[in-house]
Amino acid sequence: MFLQRLRSLTMVTAALGLLLAACGGPTDTTTTEETATDGVGFAFGEPADPADADRTVEIVASDTFRFDPATLSVSAGETVTFRIINSGQLIHDFVLGDEATQDEHEAQMAEMGDMMMPDEANAIGVAAGETKELTWRFTQPGTVLIGCHEPGHYPAMKGEITVES
């Protein structure tokens, strides 16, 4: 009887091992943007400690599908804390990235449906009436896009940050 149970347990363990192997290990969630440098960061900057912020910029996300302000300028090397205020009744998010990053995030959000996105290094979800912050150090001159990717929002709800040298 003992040997029979041991064999059954061994078979179950082997089956579970095969199932886990078929599902694969940890998923590689590296985005195009993250691999644009050396695989550890973003081409346009990096998350930063709020204590290191040179300034705070308040951006209002509204149910009219707008960011206010929708455009701003920063300097390369500057660290900015974005205080995102959701003044509406809908969930909004705030995503920093180039066009490829924005497109990738849009596709991910479409798959999630009405679920609120989890916070990421360059993106935060902001519930109705909530205020959240994201602090970012801009390292390279150029243009960084901002967008809200709740289903149907992105075509109208986007903006642009000019990073000056």
C-alpha positions as CSV (number, residue, x, y, z in Angstrom):
1,M,0.0,0.0,0.0
2,F,2.8,2.4,0.9
3,L,4.6,1.7,-2.4
4,Q,1.4,2.3,-4.3
5,R,0.9,5.7,-2.7
6,L,4.5,6.6,-3.2
7,R,4.2,5.7,-7.0
8,S,1.0,7.8,-7.2
9,L,2.7,10.7,-5.5
10,T,5.7,10.4,-7.8
11,M,3.4,10.4,-10.9
12,V,1.5,13.5,-9.7
13,T,4.8,15.3,-9.0
14,A,6.1,14.4,-12.4
15,A,2.9,15.5,-14.1
16,L,3.1,18.9,-12.2
17,G,6.7,19.3,-13.3
18,L,5.8,18.7,-16.9
19,L,2.9,21.1,-16.7
20,L,5.1,23.8,-15.2
21,A,7.8,23.3,-17.8
22,A,5.2,23.6,-20.6
23,C,4.0,26.9,-19.1
24,G,7.5,28.2,-19.1
25,G,9.5,30.1,-16.5
26,P,9.3,33.8,-15.6
27,T,7.9,35.9,-18.5
28,D,10.3,38.4,-20.0
29,T,8.4,41.7,-19.8
30,T,11.3,43.8,-21.2
31,T,9.8,46.4,-23.5
32,T,11.3,47.8,-26.7
33,E,12.0,51.0,-24.8
34,E,13.9,49.1,-22.1
35,T,16.1,47.4,-24.5
36,A,16.9,50.6,-26.4
37,T,19.9,51.2,-24.1
38,D,21.6,48.4,-22.3
39,G,18.6,46.3,-21.2
40,V,18.4,47.8,-17.8
41,G,16.7,51.2,-18.5
42,F,14.8,53.4,-20.8
43,A,16.4,55.3,-23.6
44,F,14.9,58.6,-22.5
45,G,15.5,58.4,-18.7
46,E,14.9,56.5,-15.5
47,P,12.6,56.4,-12.5
48,A,13.9,58.6,-9.7
49,D,13.5,59.2,-6.0
50,P,10.9,62.0,-5.3
51,A,13.4,63.5,-2.8
52,D,15.7,64.2,-5.8
53,A,13.1,66.1,-7.8
54,D,14.0,69.5,-9.2
55,R,10.3,70.4,-9.5
56,T,6.8,69.0,-9.4
57,V,4.4,69.4,-12.3
58,E,0.7,68.9,-11.7
59,I,-1.2,67.3,-14.6
60,V,-5.0,67.0,-14.5
61,A,-6.5,64.0,-16.2
62,S,-10.1,64.6,-17.0
63,D,-13.1,62.8,-18.4
64,T,-13.0,65.1,-21.4
65,F,-10.0,62.9,-22.4
66,R,-7.4,65.6,-21.9
67,F,-4.2,66.1,-19.9
68,D,-3.8,69.7,-18.6
69,P,-1.2,70.7,-19.5
70,A,-0.7,68.4,-22.4
71,T,2.7,69.8,-23.4
72,L,5.7,70.8,-21.3
73,S,9.4,71.3,-21.5
74,V,12.1,69.9,-19.3
75,S,15.9,69.9,-19.4
76,A,18.1,66.8,-20.0
77,G,19.3,65.8,-16.5
78,E,16.3,67.3,-14.8
79,T,14.2,65.2,-12.3
80,V,10.5,65.9,-12.3
81,T,7.8,64.6,-10.1
82,F,4.5,64.4,-12.0
83,R,1.5,64.7,-9.7
84,I,-1.4,63.3,-11.7
85,I,-4.8,64.4,-10.5
86,N,-7.7,62.5,-11.8
87,S,-10.6,65.0,-11.7
88,G,-13.1,62.7,-13.3
89,Q,-15.2,59.7,-12.6
90,L,-13.3,57.4,-15.0
91,I,-10.0,55.6,-14.4
92,H,-7.1,57.2,-16.2
93,D,-3.5,56.3,-16.5
94,F,-0.3,58.2,-17.2
95,V,2.4,56.5,-19.4
96,L,5.8,58.0,-20.4
97,G,7.4,56.6,-23.5
98,D,8.1,56.8,-27.2
99,E,5.6,55.8,-29.8
100,A,6.5,52.1,-29.7
101,T,6.1,52.1,-25.9
102,Q,2.8,53.8,-26.2
103,D,1.6,51.4,-28.9
104,E,2.7,48.4,-26.8
105,H,0.9,49.8,-23.7
106,E,-2.2,50.4,-25.8
107,A,-2.3,46.8,-26.9
108,Q,-1.7,45.5,-23.3
109,M,-4.5,47.7,-22.0
110,A,-6.9,46.5,-24.7
111,E,-6.3,42.9,-23.6
112,M,-7.0,43.9,-19.9
113,G,-10.4,45.4,-20.7
114,D,-11.9,47.4,-17.8
115,M,-9.2,46.3,-15.3
116,M,-6.9,49.1,-13.8
117,M,-3.4,48.8,-15.0
118,P,-0.7,47.9,-12.4
119,D,1.9,50.6,-11.8
120,E,5.1,50.3,-13.7
121,A,8.4,52.2,-13.7
122,N,7.1,54.6,-16.4
123,A,3.4,54.3,-15.9
124,I,0.7,54.7,-13.2
125,G,-3.0,54.0,-13.0
126,V,-5.1,56.7,-11.3
127,A,-8.5,55.9,-10.0
128,A,-11.4,58.4,-10.2
129,G,-10.8,61.3,-7.8
130,E,-7.3,60.0,-6.9
131,T,-3.9,61.8,-7.1
132,K,-0.7,59.8,-7.6
133,E,2.9,60.7,-8.4
134,L,5.6,59.4,-10.7
135,T,9.1,60.8,-10.5
136,W,11.3,60.6,-13.6
137,R,14.9,61.7,-14.5
138,F,15.1,62.8,-18.1
139,T,18.6,61.8,-19.4
140,Q,18.4,62.4,-23.2
141,P,17.2,65.4,-25.3
142,G,14.2,64.6,-27.5
143,T,10.5,64.0,-27.3
144,V,8.8,61.8,-24.7
145,L,5.1,61.1,-25.2
146,I,2.5,60.8,-22.4
147,G,-0.7,58.9,-22.9
148,C,-3.7,57.4,-21.2
149,H,-4.5,53.9,-22.4
150,E,-7.7,53.1,-20.7
151,P,-9.9,51.6,-23.5
152,G,-10.8,54.3,-26.0
153,H,-8.9,57.1,-24.3
154,Y,-5.5,57.2,-26.2
155,P,-6.7,58.6,-29.5
156,A,-7.5,61.9,-27.7
157,M,-5.7,61.6,-24.4
158,K,-2.0,62.2,-25.1
159,G,0.6,64.8,-24.7
160,E,4.2,65.6,-25.3
161,I,7.3,66.5,-23.2
162,T,10.1,68.2,-25.0
163,V,13.5,67.3,-23.3
164,E,15.9,70.2,-24.1
165,S,19.7,69.8,-24.0
